[in-house]
Amino acid sequence: MSHAPTAVGKSSTRERIMAYLQENRTASAQALSRAWGLTRADIRYHLNALHSEGLIEQVPRDPSRPAPRGRPEQVYRLAARSLPDNFPALCAALLDALLCPLPFEDREPALRALAARLAGSFASVPHLTPRLNQSVEYLTQHGYRARWEAHAGGPRILLRSCPYAEILPSHPELCLLDRFLLEHLVRFPLRQTARINPAGGKPAACIFASE
């Protein structure tokens, strides 16, 4: 005799799905089934419930890629916050007010000053590895989901979430702002080698490498 999932079981599985999507950005029922040893039917049950509650959404298929044969596996991601706010529009307006009146050659110094203001009273430690760890912790607290990795050419910083994703298409200078913020934190020059795809595809992170 089959039984419906208990309230505790429902809550636990759905919380795990939300946590998984927060960490990995996207997932399918097949991927979650493999990861946790649950049936695809069980996973789909919870995905459908989260989707109906507006907590997750389907990732649109990339039209530039060939359509797969058969029925494509549906991929999900966390939904945008359900409660409306005007923060993206306000941020875009403030950036316009800051940058548009300036001559082009004065915009970079203005972004550097803004990055320093965003860093606030951040006080970096003298040694490189602790400083990188400290910077990553600071960035993650501010919505970047950051990590760093050793590389032959020097440390690389990966930002796996963009706090400015909603206004980035109209304000690409925010990538430059991120670079200046990172340089302020880690105290060495960087160059951006990859830019995150906010829709959930690849590349999955902004990457900043040592100059």
C-alpha positions as CSV (number, residue, x, y, z in Angstrom):
1,M,0.0,0.0,0.0
2,S,1.5,3.4,-1.1
3,H,1.5,6.4,1.1
4,A,1.7,10.1,0.3
5,P,4.9,11.8,1.4
6,T,4.6,13.1,4.9
7,A,4.7,16.9,5.6
8,V,8.2,16.5,7.0
9,G,9.3,14.5,4.0
10,K,7.9,17.1,1.6
11,S,9.5,20.0,3.4
12,S,12.9,18.2,3.6
13,T,13.0,17.3,-0.1
14,R,11.9,20.7,-1.3
15,E,14.4,22.4,1.0
16,R,17.1,20.2,-0.5
17,I,16.0,21.1,-4.0
18,M,16.1,24.8,-3.2
19,A,19.5,24.5,-1.6
20,Y,20.8,22.5,-4.6
21,L,19.5,25.1,-7.1
22,Q,21.1,27.9,-5.0
23,E,24.4,26.1,-5.2
24,N,24.3,24.7,-8.7
25,R,22.0,27.2,-10.4
26,T,20.1,24.6,-12.5
27,A,19.0,21.0,-12.2
28,S,16.7,18.4,-13.9
29,A,14.7,15.6,-12.3
30,Q,17.2,13.2,-13.7
31,A,20.2,14.9,-12.1
32,L,18.5,15.1,-8.7
33,S,17.4,11.5,-9.0
34,R,21.0,10.4,-9.6
35,A,22.4,12.6,-6.8
36,W,20.0,11.5,-4.1
37,G,18.9,8.0,-5.1
38,L,15.2,9.0,-5.4
39,T,12.9,8.1,-8.2
40,R,12.4,10.6,-11.0
41,A,8.6,10.5,-10.2
42,D,9.3,11.6,-6.6
43,I,11.6,14.4,-7.7
44,R,9.1,15.6,-10.4
45,Y,6.4,15.6,-7.7
46,H,8.4,18.1,-5.7
47,L,9.6,20.1,-8.7
48,N,6.0,20.5,-9.9
49,A,5.0,21.7,-6.4
50,L,7.8,24.2,-6.2
51,H,7.0,25.4,-9.7
52,S,3.3,25.9,-8.9
53,E,4.3,27.9,-5.9
54,G,6.4,30.2,-8.0
55,L,9.6,29.3,-6.2
56,I,11.4,27.8,-9.2
57,E,11.0,28.3,-13.0
58,Q,11.8,26.4,-16.1
59,V,15.0,27.4,-17.9
60,P,14.1,28.4,-21.5
61,R,15.8,26.3,-24.2
62,D,18.7,28.0,-25.9
63,P,17.4,28.6,-29.5
64,S,20.9,28.7,-30.9
65,R,21.4,25.0,-30.0
66,P,19.8,22.2,-32.0
67,A,16.7,20.8,-30.4
68,P,17.3,17.4,-28.8
69,R,15.6,14.3,-30.1
70,G,12.5,13.0,-28.3
71,R,11.1,14.8,-25.3
72,P,13.7,17.1,-23.8
73,E,14.5,16.9,-20.1
74,Q,13.2,20.0,-18.4
75,V,15.7,22.0,-16.5
76,Y,14.8,24.3,-13.5
77,R,16.3,27.2,-11.7
78,L,15.3,29.4,-8.8
79,A,12.6,31.9,-9.7
80,A,13.1,35.6,-9.4
81,R,11.8,36.9,-6.1
82,S,8.0,36.8,-6.2
83,L,7.5,40.1,-4.3
84,P,8.1,43.1,-6.7
85,D,10.6,45.7,-5.8
86,N,12.1,48.7,-7.6
87,F,15.8,48.1,-6.7
88,P,17.0,47.2,-10.2
89,A,15.3,50.3,-11.7
90,L,16.7,52.5,-8.9
91,C,20.2,51.1,-9.4
92,A,20.1,51.7,-13.1
93,A,18.9,55.2,-12.6
94,L,21.6,56.0,-10.1
95,L,24.3,54.6,-12.4
96,D,23.0,56.8,-15.2
97,A,22.9,59.8,-13.0
98,L,26.5,59.1,-11.9
99,L,28.1,58.2,-15.3
100,C,26.1,59.9,-18.0
101,P,27.1,63.5,-17.2
102,L,30.8,62.5,-17.1
103,P,33.2,62.6,-20.0
104,F,34.1,59.1,-21.1
105,E,37.7,59.4,-19.7
106,D,36.3,60.3,-16.2
107,R,33.9,57.3,-16.0
108,E,36.6,54.7,-15.0
109,P,37.8,56.8,-12.1
110,A,34.2,57.2,-11.0
111,L,33.7,53.4,-11.0
112,R,36.9,52.9,-9.1
113,A,35.7,55.4,-6.4
114,L,32.3,53.6,-6.3
115,A,34.1,50.2,-5.9
116,A,36.1,51.6,-3.0
117,R,32.9,52.9,-1.4
118,L,31.2,49.5,-1.9
119,A,34.1,47.8,-0.1
120,G,33.5,50.1,2.8
121,S,35.7,49.5,5.8
122,F,37.0,46.2,4.5
123,A,40.5,45.7,5.9
124,S,42.5,43.1,4.1
125,V,45.1,41.0,5.9
126,P,48.7,41.1,4.7
127,H,49.3,37.4,3.6
128,L,47.9,36.3,0.2
129,T,46.0,33.1,1.0
130,P,44.2,34.5,4.1
131,R,43.4,37.7,2.1
132,L,41.9,35.7,-0.7
133,N,39.8,33.6,1.7
134,Q,38.7,36.8,3.5
135,S,37.8,38.4,0.1
136,V,35.8,35.4,-1.0
137,E,33.9,35.4,2.3
138,Y,33.1,39.1,1.9
139,L,31.9,38.7,-1.7
140,T,29.7,35.7,-0.9
141,Q,28.0,37.7,1.9
142,H,27.2,40.3,-0.8
143,G,25.6,37.9,-3.2
144,Y,28.4,36.8,-5.5
145,R,28.8,33.1,-4.4
146,A,32.6,33.6,-4.9
147,R,35.5,31.2,-4.7
148,W,39.1,31.3,-5.7
149,E,41.4,28.8,-7.1
150,A,45.2,28.4,-7.6
151,H,46.4,28.7,-11.2
152,A,49.7,28.6,-13.0
153,G,49.5,32.3,-13.8
154,G,48.3,33.3,-10.4
155,P,45.1,33.1,-8.3
156,R,41.8,33.3,-10.1
157,I,38.5,34.5,-8.6
158,L,35.2,33.0,-9.7
159,L,31.9,34.8,-9.2
160,R,29.1,32.2,-9.6
161,S,26.3,34.6,-9.1
162,C,25.7,38.2,-10.3
163,P,23.9,40.5,-7.9
164,Y,23.3,42.9,-10.8
165,A,22.0,40.3,-13.3
166,E,18.7,42.2,-14.0
167,I,20.4,45.4,-15.1
168,L,23.7,44.0,-16.5
169,P,22.5,43.9,-20.2
170,S,21.9,47.7,-20.1
171,H,24.9,48.5,-17.8
172,P,27.8,46.3,-18.9
173,E,30.1,48.7,-17.0
174,L,29.1,46.7,-13.9
175,C,31.6,44.1,-14.9
176,L,34.3,46.7,-14.7
177,L,32.9,47.8,-11.3
178,D,33.3,44.1,-10.1
179,R,36.9,44.1,-11.3
180,F,37.7,47.3,-9.4
181,L,36.0,45.9,-6.3
182,L,38.0,42.7,-6.5
183,E,41.2,44.6,-7.0
184,H,40.4,46.7,-4.0
185,L,39.8,43.5,-1.9
186,V,42.7,41.3,-3.1
187,R,45.2,44.1,-3.7
188,F,46.6,42.9,-7.1
189,P,45.5,43.7,-10.7
190,L,43.0,41.5,-12.5
191,R,41.6,40.9,-15.9
192,Q,38.2,39.4,-16.7
193,T,38.5,36.2,-18.8
194,A,34.8,35.0,-18.6
195,R,31.4,36.5,-18.1
196,I,28.6,34.6,-16.4
197,N,25.5,33.8,-18.4
198,P,22.7,35.0,-16.1
199,A,20.1,32.7,-17.8
200,G,21.8,29.7,-16.3
201,G,23.8,28.4,-19.2
202,K,27.6,28.5,-19.8
203,P,29.8,30.1,-18.7
204,A,28.6,29.5,-15.2
205,A,30.8,32.1,-13.6
206,C,32.6,35.4,-14.1
207,I,36.3,34.6,-13.9
208,F,39.0,37.2,-13.0
209,A,42.6,36.2,-13.5
210,S,45.8,37.8,-12.3
211,E,47.4,40.2,-14.7
